[in-house]
């Protein structure tokens, strides 16, 4: 058998016991191949690390006009807005967009195992999730351009916001409003354990309080999974404290939505009884009067697509781009009233 780096389609076909035409259809996911046969061909291709040759399929590099977008969540606003921005630029440039949803560990494992054998794209865009070392190795087998959108990954060119700077804008806003007992509802994604232990949105909370001379109280930190329902859980924990915070910084608007619902059910007023600030500027945030740090999500997608197109053309381009964020003050935050002010207001 030829060395693995020189395997041809005919070798894969022979090892799988099928004709080269059948092997080609199986690898390209075309019609006319039974599931059992396709699985056998893919297993052989996976075992020998076969990568479809552009020349073998009659397509020179860069002529497929296809880009794979790898997305961990399709139900969340952030990812939908990012994909919308990416797709608008790529389609305008004549590219087809292939969306791959890797929502759990099984989806993710299957995607990275099969992608090199099904090499049918010019580039891959990783949308806001960390790529593990073994997954990076699988992508390298493809020999295509890879960029990251909405999340920093040192291995690839990327476009995203500076999470630490955005979080500082949020927490500093509360400090400027005289709040010193500030809670944090932090978010984690259990499906992606490879994020840094203390990413920017967490680290900034510690840094802001330290700069203000305030000791961090671990009881004021509630860590939950992403989503409004988990934001509600986080706020319920903070309210159960003997001395709840006077203000809360939430990692995302959606978490803040759940937190605000708990306050409302508890008969507490926002912001008179508790101020809340978050990050994102979700489309519903203006209607709910939420103070937030806005990040331009569709714009990040567009900039990522433009970066990718420049790389495919062999042009020089900025390969690390941070998009600025902006504090949008609405009605969910207010200055902490002193005891004397509260007494006067209640007289």
C-alpha positions in Angstrom: 0.0 0.0 0.0 1.4 3.5 -0.8 2.4 5.7 2.1 -0.6 7.3 3.7 0.2 10.8 2.5 0.1 9.5 -1.1 -3.0 7.4 -0.9 -5.3 7.9 -3.9 -9.1 7.3 -4.2 -8.4 4.0 -5.9 -6.6 2.8 -2.8 -9.5 3.7 -0.5 -11.9 2.0 -2.9 -9.8 -1.2 -2.9 -9.5 -1.3 0.9 -13.3 -0.7 1.2 -14.1 -3.3 -1.5 -16.0 -0.9 -3.8 -15.4 0.7 -7.1 -13.6 4.1 -7.3 -16.9 5.7 -8.5 -18.8 4.4 -5.4 -16.0 5.5 -3.1 -16.1 9.0 -4.6 -19.9 9.2 -4.2 -19.6 8.0 -0.6 -17.0 10.6 0.3 -18.9 13.4 -1.3 -22.2 12.3 0.4 -23.8 11.9 -3.0 -27.0 9.9 -3.7 -26.9 6.2 -4.8 -24.8 4.8 -2.0 -26.3 2.6 0.8 -25.7 3.7 4.4 -23.6 0.6 5.1 -21.4 1.2 2.1 -20.9 4.8 2.9 -20.0 4.0 6.5 -17.5 1.4 5.3 -15.8 3.9 2.9 -15.7 6.6 5.5 -14.3 4.2 8.1 -11.4 3.3 5.7 -10.8 6.9 4.8 -10.7 7.8 8.5 -8.4 4.9 9.3 -5.8 5.8 6.7 -6.3 9.6 7.1 -7.2 9.9 3.5 -8.0 13.5 2.4 -9.9 14.1 -0.9 -7.5 15.6 -3.4 -8.8 18.7 -5.2 -7.1 17.5 -8.3 -8.7 14.1 -8.1 -12.1 15.6 -8.1 -11.2 18.0 -10.9 -11.5 21.1 -8.7 -8.5 23.3 -8.2 -8.0 24.8 -4.7 -10.3 27.8 -4.2 -12.9 26.9 -6.9 -15.4 25.0 -4.7 -16.8 28.3 -3.5 -18.0 26.7 -0.3 -17.3 27.7 3.3 -18.2 25.6 6.3 -19.6 27.4 9.4 -19.2 25.3 12.5 -21.8 26.5 15.1 -22.3 25.0 18.7 -25.8 26.6 19.2 -28.3 27.4 16.5 -31.1 28.4 18.9 -29.3 31.3 20.6 -29.6 34.9 19.3 -25.9 35.5 19.3 -25.1 32.6 16.9 -27.9 33.3 14.6 -26.8 37.0 14.3 -23.2 35.9 13.7 -24.2 33.4 11.0 -26.4 36.1 9.4 -23.5 38.5 9.1 -21.1 35.8 7.8 -23.5 34.5 5.3 -24.5 37.9 3.8 -20.9 38.7 2.8 -19.9 35.2 1.7 -23.0 34.7 -0.5 -22.5 38.1 -2.0 -19.0 36.9 -3.0 -20.5 33.9 -4.7 -19.8 31.3 -1.9 -22.2 28.6 -0.7 -22.4 28.4 3.1 -22.6 25.0 4.7 -23.8 25.1 8.3 -22.6 22.4 10.7 -24.3 22.2 14.1 -22.1 20.6 16.7 -24.4 21.0 19.7 -23.0 18.2 21.9 -19.9 16.1 22.3 -21.2 13.4 20.0 -22.0 15.9 17.2 -18.6 17.5 17.7 -16.7 14.2 17.6 -18.5 13.1 14.4 -17.9 16.3 12.7 -14.2 16.4 13.3 -13.7 12.7 12.5 -15.5 12.9 9.1 -14.5 16.4 7.9 -11.1 15.5 6.5 -12.5 12.6 4.5 -15.2 14.9 3.1 -12.9 17.7 2.1 -15.3 19.7 0.0 -14.9 23.3 1.3 -12.4 26.1 0.7 -12.5 27.2 4.4 -13.9 26.6 7.8 -15.2 29.3 10.2 -15.3 28.3 13.8 -18.1 30.3 15.5 -17.4 31.1 19.2 -16.1 27.9 20.6 -12.6 26.6 21.5 -10.9 24.0 19.3 -9.1 21.3 21.2 -5.7 20.1 20.1 -7.0 16.9 18.5 -9.6 18.8 16.7 -7.0 21.3 15.4 -5.0 18.3 14.1 -8.1 17.1 12.1 -8.6 20.5 10.6 -4.9 20.7 9.6 -5.4 17.5 7.6 -7.8 19.4 5.3 -5.2 22.0 4.4 -7.8 24.7 4.2 -8.1 28.2 5.7 -9.6 28.3 9.2 -10.8 31.5 11.0 -12.6 32.1 14.2 -15.6 34.4 14.7 -16.9 35.7 18.0 -14.3 34.0 20.1 -10.5 34.2 20.5 -8.6 31.1 19.4 -4.8 31.7 19.3 -4.4 29.1 16.5 -6.5 31.0 13.9 -7.1 34.5 12.7 -10.1 35.9 14.6 -12.6 38.6 15.0 -14.3 39.2 18.3 -14.8 41.7 21.1 -12.4 42.1 24.0 -14.5 40.4 26.7 -12.3 41.8 29.5 -12.8 45.4 28.2 -16.6 44.9 27.8 -16.9 43.5 31.3 -14.9 46.4 32.7 -17.3 48.8 31.1 -20.2 47.0 32.8 -18.7 46.7 36.3 -17.1 50.2 36.3 -20.6 51.6 35.5 -21.9 50.1 38.7 -18.9 51.3 40.7 -19.5 54.8 39.3 -23.1 54.6 40.6 -21.6 54.1 44.1 -22.4 50.4 44.4 -19.8 48.4 46.4 -21.7 45.2 47.1 -21.8 44.0 43.5 -22.9 40.4 42.6 -21.9 38.5 39.5 -24.0 35.9 37.7 -21.3 34.2 35.6 -22.0 31.9 32.7 -20.4 28.6 31.7 -21.2 26.3 28.8 -20.9 22.7 30.0 -20.5 21.5 26.5 -17.2 23.4 26.1 -14.9 22.7 29.0 -11.9 24.1 27.1 -12.6 27.7 27.7 -10.1 29.4 30.1 -10.7 28.8 33.8 -11.1 32.6 34.3 -12.1 34.2 30.9 -12.3 37.9 30.3 -15.8 38.4 31.6 -14.9 36.9 34.9 -11.4 38.3 35.3 -12.6 41.9 34.7 -15.0 41.6 37.7 -12.1 40.8 40.0 -9.8 43.4 38.4 -12.5 46.2 38.8 -13.2 45.5 42.4 -9.5 45.2 43.2 -8.9 48.6 41.5 -11.7 50.1 43.6 -10.2 48.7 46.8 -13.1 46.3 47.3 -12.5 42.8 48.5 -14.2 40.1 46.4 -16.9 38.2 48.4 -17.2 34.7 46.9 -20.8 34.5 48.2 -21.7 37.3 45.7 -20.6 35.1 42.7 -23.2 32.8 41.3 -22.0 30.6 38.3 -24.7 29.1 36.1 -25.2 27.6 32.6 -26.1 30.0 29.8 -29.7 30.9 29.3 -32.5 33.0 31.0 -33.7 30.1 33.1 -30.3 29.7 34.6 -30.0 33.4 35.1 -33.1 33.1 37.2 -31.4 30.4 39.3 -28.4 32.6 39.8 -30.4 35.6 41.0 -32.4 33.4 43.4 -29.2 32.3 45.0 -28.0 35.9 45.4 -31.4 36.9 46.9 -31.1 34.1 49.5 -28.1 35.7 51.1 -28.5 37.4 54.4 -27.1 40.5 52.7 -27.9 40.4 49.0 -26.0 42.7 46.6 -27.3 46.1 45.7 -26.3 45.6 42.0 -25.6 42.6 39.8 -23.4 42.2 36.7 -24.6 39.4 34.4 -22.4 37.8 31.7 -25.1 38.2 29.1 -28.4 39.9 28.5 -30.3 36.6 28.4 -29.0 35.7 31.8 -30.1 39.2 33.0 -33.6 38.6 31.6 -34.0 35.6 33.9 -32.5 37.5 36.8 -35.0 40.4 36.3 -37.9 38.0 36.2 -37.0 36.6 39.7 -36.7 40.1 41.1 -40.1 41.0 39.7 -41.7 37.9 41.3 -40.0 38.7 44.6 -41.6 42.1 44.6 -38.3 44.0 44.1 -38.0 46.9 41.8 -35.3 47.4 39.2 -33.3 49.6 39.6 -34.6 51.1 42.9 -34.0 47.9 44.9 -31.3 46.4 42.7 -29.4 47.6 39.6 -28.6 45.1 36.8 -26.1 45.5 33.9 -25.2 42.9 31.3 -23.3 42.4 28.0 -24.5 41.9 24.5 -27.4 44.3 23.7 -29.8 41.5 22.7 -32.7 42.8 20.5 -35.1 42.5 23.5 -32.9 44.5 25.8 -34.2 47.9 24.7 -37.8 46.7 25.3 -36.9 45.5 28.8 -35.0 48.7 29.5 -31.8 46.8 30.3 -28.5 48.6 30.7 -25.9 46.7 28.8 -22.6 46.7 27.0 -23.4 46.5 23.3 -21.4 44.3 20.9 -22.1 44.4 17.2 -22.6 40.8 16.5 -23.6 40.8 12.8 -20.8 43.2 12.1 -18.3 40.7 13.7 -19.7 38.1 11.3 -19.2 40.5 8.3 -15.7 41.4 9.3 -14.8 37.7 9.8 -16.1 36.9 6.3 -14.1 39.8 4.8 -11.0 38.6 6.6 -11.6 35.1 5.2 -12.1 36.3 1.6 -8.9 38.3 1.8 -6.9 35.3 3.1 -8.4 33.1 0.3 -7.2 35.7 -2.2 -3.7 35.6 -0.7 -3.9 39.2 0.5 -2.3 40.6 3.6 -4.9 41.3 6.3 -5.2 41.9 10.0 -5.5 38.5 11.5 -6.5 39.5 15.0 -9.3 42.0 15.2 -11.1 43.3 18.3 -14.4 45.1 17.6 -15.2 47.9 20.1 -18.1 47.7 22.5 -20.2 50.5 24.0 -22.1 51.0 27.3 -25.8 51.6 26.6 -27.3 53.1 29.8 -31.0 52.4 30.2 -33.4 52.1 33.1 -32.1 49.0 34.9 -29.2 50.8 36.7 -29.3 53.8 39.1 -27.1 55.4 41.7 -27.1 53.7 45.1 -29.0 55.8 47.6 -27.5 56.5 51.0 -29.3 55.6 54.2 -30.2 59.2 54.7 -31.6 59.5 51.2 -33.7 56.4 51.7 -35.0 57.7 55.0 -36.0 61.0 53.5 -37.7 59.3 50.5 -39.8 57.2 52.9 -40.9 60.1 55.1 
